[in-house]
Amino acid sequence: MKYRHKILVASSGDDRGNDAFGIEVVNRLEGKLPHTKCINALRVRSNGMELIHRLMNGYDMLIIVDSIKKNNKPDILYIIS
């Protein structure tokens, strides 16, 4: 199967509490990603410079996985484009 787009899935946060949501999603996703160069995962833990460097290497799409507090409603998925 030939893929057309190069996708980076990035998480934000650290390994503690609610802030670990994005990291945990990427950890689980990595084991399920197809072994191609088209989809890659990245844990962004500090200032995001590694994310900027990765994006400069020709990714067509960035998916950021993170948790936010909005309207105090848990278990809601927000898609921001």
Rosetta blueprint (number, residue, H / E / L):
1 M L
2 K L
3 Y L
4 R L
5 H L
6 K L
7 I E
8 L E
9 V E
10 A E
11 S E
12 S E
13 G L
14 D L
15 D L
16 R L
17 G H
18 N H
19 D H
20 A H
21 F H
22 G H
23 I H
24 E H
25 V H
26 V H
27 N H
28 R H
29 L H
30 E H
31 G L
32 K L
33 L L
34 P L
35 H L
36 T L
37 K L
38 C L
39 I E
40 N E
41 A E
42 L E
43 R E
44 V E
45 R L
46 S L
47 N L
48 G L
49 M H
50 E H
51 L H
52 I H
53 H H
54 R H
55 L H
56 M L
57 N L
58 G L
59 Y L
60 D L
61 M E
62 L E
63 I E
64 I E
65 V E
66 D L
67 S L
68 I L
69 K L
70 K L
71 N L
72 N L
73 K L
74 P L
75 D L
76 I L
77 L L
78 Y L
79 I L
80 I L
81 S L
